[in-house]
Amino acid sequence: MAGILDSVNQRTQLVGQNRLELLLFKLVGRQRFGINVFKVREVLQCPRLTSLPNQDAYVKGIAHIRGQTISVIDMSKAIGGPAITQTDDSFIIIAEYNRSVQGFLVAGVERIVTLSWKDMMPPPEGAGKSSYLTAVTEIDGGMVSILDVEKILNEISPVSTELSDDVIDESVGEELGERIVMIADDSTVARNQVRRALEPLGIKMVLAKNGQDALDQLLAIAETCEHSITEKVALMVSDIEMPEMDGYTLTAEVKGNVRMAKMPIILHTSLSGVFNNAMVAKVGADDFIPKFHPDELATAVKKWLNHST
């Protein structure tokens, strides 16, 4: 198992082809779950955990791994399931989100599978707001659930969306008038974080739940524009990992459409690594920001809105 991610650096060629690799794992029970390999640093047998006074109920303890102290979150308990009690037989998925490193305790790790984002479907509508899913897919005749890790982490340690006073500028929205900014992200929590961070700029926003939803909305709007979609949509902020269509493919579709090519696109993602910068250039995106820092996002939005006026 220690070598399951040994070739992760060779997997970057999948990025930009609307494909991903999922690391499959189990919590308590037979249901399988998945996490994108690009968010995973390491998978290892659960080491000895140390409990801390007043630690969050979902935190199993801390582990000292390669000179770093990492909080280990009981993934099952965090989504409302039973706690994982047998840590000796369990694993930790070390992952990086929003520039911080966390450990997720899981009962078992299976294998890595390669899929198309088109195979990833949004969670059922009946799942409700309490759902911890961003997508579902079928593998080997069984359903695999992709968890909304941003939602889990935000409930344990909420992220501030407040802007610094020197970044707030409502005149940005006044200059835009009726033009809007499109926000595309499959995580409800992440969409709302972006929305709340940009509200102090006074801009009007439209939200999309994934790349395909964003493209469908943009194509419909473009049909109503005389020349360019920038007459009505000034900018798009898009996540990269999304079911049905990822952010790279969305960007390439937009930039390849003569009516939409001039619209600035900021890719805003919890992924990190050099390959992102290369893909930003390859698909024609205008900027890339590892999420989530409200001041950095708002500053980039103001910069590119100035370019689009």
C-alpha positions as CSV (number, residue, x, y, z in Angstrom):
1,M,0.0,0.0,0.0
2,A,2.9,2.4,0.7
3,G,3.7,2.3,-3.0
4,I,0.2,2.9,-4.3
5,L,1.1,6.5,-5.2
6,D,4.7,6.0,-6.3
7,S,3.8,6.8,-9.9
8,V,1.6,9.8,-9.2
9,N,3.9,12.2,-11.0
10,Q,3.4,10.1,-14.1
11,R,-0.4,10.6,-13.9
12,T,-0.4,14.3,-14.8
13,Q,-1.0,13.6,-18.5
14,L,-4.6,12.8,-17.6
15,V,-5.2,16.4,-16.5
16,G,-6.8,18.4,-19.3
17,Q,-8.3,15.3,-20.9
18,N,-11.4,15.5,-18.7
19,R,-10.1,12.4,-17.0
20,L,-9.2,11.7,-13.4
21,E,-7.9,9.0,-11.1
22,L,-9.7,8.0,-8.0
23,L,-8.3,6.4,-4.9
24,L,-11.1,4.0,-3.7
25,F,-11.5,3.5,0.0
26,K,-14.1,2.2,2.6
27,L,-15.2,3.7,5.9
28,V,-17.6,1.5,8.1
29,G,-19.6,-0.9,6.0
30,R,-19.5,-2.0,2.4
31,Q,-20.0,1.4,0.7
32,R,-17.1,2.6,-1.3
33,F,-15.9,6.1,-1.6
34,G,-13.3,8.0,-3.7
35,I,-10.9,10.8,-3.6
36,N,-9.0,12.4,-6.5
37,V,-5.3,11.1,-6.6
38,F,-4.1,14.6,-7.2
39,K,-5.2,15.6,-3.8
40,V,-3.4,12.8,-2.1
41,R,0.1,13.1,-0.9
42,E,0.5,9.7,0.7
43,V,-1.4,6.6,2.0
44,L,-0.1,4.8,5.0
45,Q,-1.0,2.4,7.7
46,C,-2.5,4.3,10.6
47,P,0.3,5.2,13.0
48,R,0.0,5.7,16.7
49,L,-2.4,8.6,17.4
50,T,-2.1,11.1,20.2
51,S,-5.3,12.6,21.6
52,L,-5.4,16.2,22.6
53,P,-7.5,18.0,25.3
54,N,-10.6,19.6,23.8
55,Q,-10.0,18.3,20.3
56,D,-12.8,18.4,17.9
57,A,-15.2,15.4,18.1
58,Y,-14.4,14.4,14.6
59,V,-10.6,14.5,15.1
60,K,-9.3,11.1,16.1
61,G,-6.0,12.5,17.2
62,I,-2.7,13.8,15.9
63,A,0.1,11.9,14.1
64,H,3.7,12.8,13.7
65,I,4.5,11.9,10.1
66,R,7.8,12.8,8.4
67,G,8.6,15.6,10.8
68,Q,5.1,17.1,10.5
69,T,2.3,17.1,13.0
70,I,-1.0,16.3,11.3
71,S,-4.6,16.2,12.6
72,V,-6.3,13.0,11.7
73,I,-10.0,13.2,11.0
74,D,-12.3,10.2,11.3
75,M,-13.9,10.4,7.9
76,S,-16.8,8.1,8.8
77,K,-17.8,10.1,11.9
78,A,-17.4,13.4,10.1
79,I,-20.1,12.5,7.6
80,G,-22.5,11.3,10.3
81,G,-21.6,7.6,10.3
82,P,-20.2,5.4,13.1
83,A,-16.7,6.0,14.3
84,I,-13.8,3.9,13.1
85,T,-12.6,2.1,16.2
86,Q,-10.0,-0.4,14.9
87,T,-7.2,2.1,14.0
88,D,-4.6,-0.7,14.0
89,D,-6.1,-2.1,10.8
90,S,-7.0,1.3,9.3
91,F,-5.2,3.7,7.0
92,I,-4.6,7.4,6.8
93,I,-5.0,9.3,3.5
94,I,-2.7,12.3,3.7
95,A,-4.2,15.0,1.5
96,E,-3.7,18.7,0.8
97,Y,-6.7,21.1,0.6
98,N,-6.6,24.8,0.6
99,R,-2.9,25.0,1.3
100,S,-3.1,22.8,4.4
101,V,-2.4,19.2,5.1
102,Q,-4.8,16.8,6.8
103,G,-5.0,13.1,7.5
104,F,-8.3,11.2,6.9
105,L,-8.8,8.0,8.8
106,V,-10.4,5.3,6.6
107,A,-11.1,1.7,7.3
108,G,-9.5,0.4,4.2
109,V,-7.9,1.4,0.9
110,E,-8.6,-0.6,-2.3
111,R,-7.0,0.7,-5.5
112,I,-6.7,3.5,-8.0
113,V,-9.1,3.6,-11.0
114,T,-9.0,5.9,-14.1
115,L,-12.3,7.5,-15.1
116,S,-13.6,10.2,-17.3
117,W,-15.2,13.2,-15.6
118,K,-18.2,12.5,-17.8
119,D,-18.7,9.3,-15.8
120,M,-19.0,11.4,-12.6
121,M,-22.6,12.4,-12.0
122,P,-23.9,15.0,-9.6
123,P,-25.4,13.5,-6.4
124,P,-29.2,12.8,-6.4
125,E,-31.4,15.8,-6.0
126,G,-33.0,14.1,-3.0
127,A,-29.7,14.1,-1.1
128,G,-30.6,17.5,0.3
129,K,-28.3,20.2,1.7
130,S,-27.0,17.9,4.4
131,S,-25.4,15.6,1.8
132,Y,-21.6,15.2,1.9
133,L,-21.4,14.1,-1.7
134,T,-20.1,16.1,-4.7
135,A,-20.5,13.3,-7.2
136,V,-21.3,9.6,-7.7
137,T,-20.1,7.1,-10.2
138,E,-20.5,3.4,-11.0
139,I,-17.5,1.1,-10.7
140,D,-17.6,-2.7,-11.1
141,G,-21.4,-2.6,-10.9
142,G,-21.4,-0.8,-7.6
143,M,-21.9,2.9,-6.6
144,V,-19.0,4.9,-5.5
145,S,-19.5,8.2,-3.6
146,I,-17.1,11.2,-4.0
147,L,-17.2,13.1,-0.7
148,D,-17.3,16.9,-0.4
149,V,-14.1,17.3,1.6
150,E,-14.4,21.1,1.6
151,K,-17.7,20.7,3.5
152,I,-16.3,18.3,6.0
153,L,-13.3,20.6,6.7
154,N,-15.4,23.7,6.8
155,E,-17.6,22.2,9.5
156,I,-14.6,21.3,11.6
157,S,-12.6,24.5,11.0
158,P,-14.7,27.1,9.2
159,V,-12.8,29.2,6.7
160,S,-13.1,33.0,6.9
161,T,-14.5,34.7,3.8
162,E,-14.1,38.3,5.1
163,L,-12.0,40.7,3.0
164,S,-9.5,43.1,4.4
165,D,-10.7,46.7,4.5
166,D,-8.2,47.8,1.8
167,V,-9.5,45.1,-0.6
168,I,-13.3,46.0,-0.3
169,D,-14.4,48.2,-3.1
170,E,-18.1,48.4,-4.0
171,S,-17.2,50.6,-7.0
172,V,-16.2,47.5,-8.8
173,G,-19.8,46.4,-9.1
174,E,-20.9,49.9,-10.0
175,E,-18.6,50.0,-12.9
176,L,-19.8,46.5,-14.0
177,G,-23.4,47.6,-14.1
178,E,-25.6,44.7,-15.1
179,R,-22.7,42.5,-16.2
180,I,-22.3,39.4,-14.1
181,V,-19.5,37.0,-12.9
182,M,-20.0,33.3,-13.3
183,I,-18.9,31.0,-10.4
184,A,-18.5,27.3,-11.2
185,D,-17.9,24.8,-8.4
186,D,-19.4,21.4,-7.6
187,S,-19.0,22.0,-3.8
188,T,-21.8,24.0,-2.3
189,V,-19.5,25.1,0.4
190,A,-16.8,26.2,-2.0
191,R,-19.4,28.1,-4.2
192,N,-20.7,30.0,-1.2
193,Q,-17.2,30.8,0.0
194,V,-16.4,32.4,-3.3
195,R,-19.7,34.2,-3.4
196,R,-19.4,35.6,0.1
197,A,-15.8,36.7,-0.6
198,L,-16.8,38.6,-3.7
199,E,-20.0,40.2,-2.4
200,P,-18.2,43.2,-0.8
201,L,-17.1,44.1,-4.4
202,G,-20.7,44.8,-5.2
203,I,-20.8,42.5,-8.2
204,K,-23.7,40.4,-9.5
205,M,-23.0,36.6,-9.6
206,V,-24.5,33.5,-11.2
207,L,-23.6,30.1,-9.8
208,A,-23.1,26.8,-11.7
209,K,-22.9,23.4,-10.0
210,N,-20.3,21.9,-12.4
211,G,-18.5,22.6,-15.7
212,Q,-21.3,21.3,-17.9
213,D,-23.8,23.5,-16.1
214,A,-21.5,26.5,-16.5
215,L,-21.0,25.8,-20.2
216,D,-24.7,25.4,-20.8
217,Q,-25.5,28.7,-19.1
218,L,-22.7,30.5,-20.9
219,L,-23.7,29.2,-24.3
220,A,-27.3,30.3,-23.7
221,I,-26.2,33.8,-22.7
222,A,-23.8,34.1,-25.6
223,E,-26.7,33.5,-28.0
224,T,-28.3,36.7,-26.7
225,C,-25.2,38.8,-27.2
226,E,-24.5,40.8,-30.3
227,H,-20.8,40.2,-30.5
228,S,-19.2,38.8,-27.4
229,I,-20.4,37.2,-24.2
230,T,-18.4,39.9,-22.3
231,E,-21.3,42.2,-23.0
232,K,-23.1,40.3,-20.2
233,V,-20.6,38.1,-18.5
234,A,-17.4,39.9,-17.4
235,L,-15.5,37.0,-15.9
236,M,-15.7,33.4,-14.8
237,V,-14.2,31.8,-11.6
238,S,-14.1,28.1,-12.0
239,D,-13.1,25.1,-9.9
240,I,-11.1,22.4,-11.7
241,E,-12.4,19.1,-10.2
242,M,-16.1,18.9,-11.2
243,P,-18.4,16.0,-12.4
244,E,-19.5,15.8,-16.0
245,M,-16.9,18.4,-17.2
246,D,-13.8,19.6,-15.4
247,G,-12.5,23.1,-15.2
248,Y,-9.7,22.6,-17.8
249,T,-12.2,21.2,-20.4
250,L,-14.6,24.0,-19.6
251,T,-11.9,26.6,-20.1
252,A,-10.8,25.0,-23.4
253,E,-14.5,25.0,-24.6
254,V,-15.0,28.6,-23.7
255,K,-11.7,29.8,-25.2
256,G,-12.4,27.9,-28.3
257,N,-15.7,29.6,-28.9
258,V,-15.4,32.9,-30.8
259,R,-18.3,34.4,-28.9
260,M,-16.7,33.6,-25.5
261,A,-13.0,33.6,-26.1
262,K,-12.4,37.1,-24.7
263,M,-14.0,36.4,-21.3
264,P,-11.2,36.2,-18.6
265,I,-11.2,32.9,-16.7
266,I,-9.7,32.4,-13.2
267,L,-9.2,28.7,-12.3
268,H,-9.6,28.4,-8.5
269,T,-8.9,25.1,-7.0
270,S,-7.7,23.2,-3.9
271,L,-5.3,21.2,-6.1
272,S,-1.6,22.3,-5.9
273,G,1.5,21.6,-7.9
274,V,3.5,22.7,-10.9
275,F,1.2,20.8,-13.3
276,N,-1.6,23.2,-12.6
277,N,0.5,26.1,-13.9
278,A,1.3,24.2,-17.1
279,M,-2.4,23.4,-17.7
280,V,-3.5,26.9,-17.0
281,A,-1.3,28.0,-20.0
282,K,-2.3,25.0,-22.1
283,V,-6.1,25.5,-22.0
284,G,-5.9,29.3,-22.1
285,A,-7.0,30.3,-18.6
286,D,-6.0,33.7,-17.5
287,D,-5.1,33.0,-13.9
288,F,-4.8,30.3,-11.3
289,I,-5.4,30.6,-7.5
290,P,-5.0,27.7,-5.0
291,K,-8.1,28.2,-2.8
292,F,-9.1,29.6,-0.5
293,H,-7.8,33.1,0.4
294,P,-10.5,35.7,0.1
295,D,-8.1,38.7,-0.4
296,E,-6.1,37.0,-3.1
297,L,-9.2,35.9,-4.9
298,A,-10.9,39.3,-4.7
299,T,-7.7,41.0,-5.9
300,A,-7.4,38.7,-8.9
301,V,-11.1,39.3,-9.8
302,K,-10.6,43.1,-9.6
303,K,-7.5,42.8,-11.8
304,W,-9.2,40.8,-14.5
305,L,-12.4,42.8,-14.4
306,N,-10.3,45.8,-15.3
307,H,-8.9,43.9,-18.2
308,S,-12.4,43.0,-19.5
309,T,-13.8,46.6,-19.4
